[in-house]
Amino acid sequence: MLDLDVIRAEFPALALTHDDGPRTYLDNPAGTQVPRRVLERMTEALVEWNANMHGNFRTSVRATEMSRQAHLAMADFYHARSEREIVFGPNMTTLTFTMARALAGRFREGDEIITTHMEHEGNNSPWRIMAAERGLVVHTVPFDRHTYELDLDVFDALVTERTRFAAINVASNLLGTINPVEHMVRRLREVGAITYLDAVQYAPHGPIDVQALGCDFLVASAYKFYGPHQGVLYGREELLAELPVSKLRNVPDVAPDRWETGCQSLEGQAGTIGAVEYLQWVGRTMGQEFRADDGELPERTVEVHAALRAMVAHEEVLAARLIAGLQQVTGVRVHGITDPAAFHRRVPTVSFTVDGPAPVDPAEVARFLDRHGVYVWNGHSYAVPVVEWLGLLSRGGVVRVGPTHYNTVEEIDRCVSLVDEFVSRHRTAA
Ligand SMILES: Cc1ncc(COP(=O)(O)O)c(C=O)c1O
């Protein structure tokens, strides 16, 4: 079980104040705060070995070794076969554009690709641009506007011998829904399609095992799981070795070097090691009961998975309280799974609108909460396909409240009571 006092003491930002009161970070789906371990790793990188890689002097040798360690750490985080399957980049979006350019040449006019209405734009635009350039047919799997889950019958019918590629979100950064990617990847592999999974939103809220999933690519960003701004892609080794890529001629033509051309953010990679170390520490000290050690996984993977499961157990309590509280507020409509029995199919990211005779502008809610030190996002949060499908784009999108493992029940209650206060005032004024 998590000891929240101990956890919170690890995050310096949680002790800062907003005017004279506390800060309540519920903007976590957009980016989490960072623990001391991450700050230490980044400071060490910038002070003790601030050099580019592959030189013959001490700081550069250290930089080269730390980059290797970062690849190894993320290989264990994803349970990849080796560090050669890990590519670092500035963020998920840039990595995805790179991969879209690299994959484009494999497809011919008329080939079919699949995506969903549940994507973040970062897993949508790159593939649609690729499809337009190559003359590919794009099929989009809808989600049900009442259950907020993908229509698997439509998906199953769309997968045929003509399907060459699919880009799928593991968890929606707006609805919170976790998609049945195991099933989807299995079906897609049966027809030989390449699979590209966006795990950016899912990564802080559950264990990832790319070998068990069988996907070809999976991408996440460390700043969502307590690290710095740093994108990290898993790619099947054969594909990373053989796909065409634009690189400088002196860069070795081996993975991952061929993808990581130019000087990388080594402080970002160091911070990512720190994020994995933080998760290991949580797994070791508070996640013993969540260990699933079948002897197959590396110890670091087991520890990280135990930490994430321990975090999820706490996050489910927060999400249940948040959803139940919001549903008591007149006019609030939660856009996502609300039944606690189905919480294993959602992350704790909760979006809502205030409907009825006097609809509320989500931006006004966010500004009101900010006046009280509670930070939440409003709008589409780049989940443009989702908000379009819900018909909410022209209405200003949603208010998104995103707890994570360091949030407390008291913070959730405060947020709900502020939403209630705002809505009551708004109705009286209307
Ligand atoms: C589901 C999802 N995909 C992709 C992204 C884009 O990630 P990045 O900022 O690393 O490009 C985000 C960021 O919020 C996200 O939540």
The ligand as an SDF file (V2000), in Angstrom:
LIG
                    3D

 16 16  0  0  0  0  0  0  0  0999 V2000
   -2.4320    9.7800  -25.4490 C   0  0  0  0  0  0  0  0  0  0  0  0
   -1.3820   10.7640  -25.8300 C   0  0  0  0  0  0  0  0  0  0  0  0
   -0.7090   10.5800  -26.9710 N   0  0  0  0  0  0  0  0  0  0  0  0
    0.2510   11.4200  -27.3800 C   0  0  0  0  0  0  0  0  0  0  0  0
    0.5750   12.5390  -26.6400 C   0  0  0  0  0  0  0  0  0  0  0  0
    1.6470   13.4520  -27.1530 C   0  0  0  0  0  0  0  0  0  0  0  0
    2.7970   13.2650  -26.4190 O   0  0  0  0  0  0  0  0  0  0  0  0
    4.0630   14.2270  -26.6120 P   0  0  0  0  0  0  0  0  0  0  0  0
    3.7680   15.5020  -25.9100 O   0  0  0  0  0  0  0  0  0  0  0  0
    5.1730   13.4560  -25.9800 O   0  0  0  0  0  0  0  0  0  0  0  0
    4.2610   14.4210  -28.0630 O   0  0  0  0  0  0  0  0  0  0  0  0
   -0.1040   12.7900  -25.4460 C   0  0  0  0  0  0  0  0  0  0  0  0
    0.1770   14.0060  -24.6580 C   0  0  0  0  0  0  0  0  0  0  0  0
   -0.6320   14.4650  -23.9100 O   0  0  0  0  0  0  0  0  0  0  0  0
   -1.0970   11.8700  -25.0240 C   0  0  0  0  0  0  0  0  0  0  0  0
   -1.7760   12.0520  -23.8820 O   0  0  0  0  0  0  0  0  0  0  0  0
  1  2  1  0
  2  3  1  0
  2 15  2  0
  3  4  2  0
  4  5  1  0
  5  6  1  0
  5 12  2  0
  6  7  1  0
  7  8  1  0
  8  9  2  0
  8 10  1  0
  8 11  1  0
 12 13  1  0
 12 15  1  0
 13 14  2  0
 15 16  1  0
M  END
$$$$
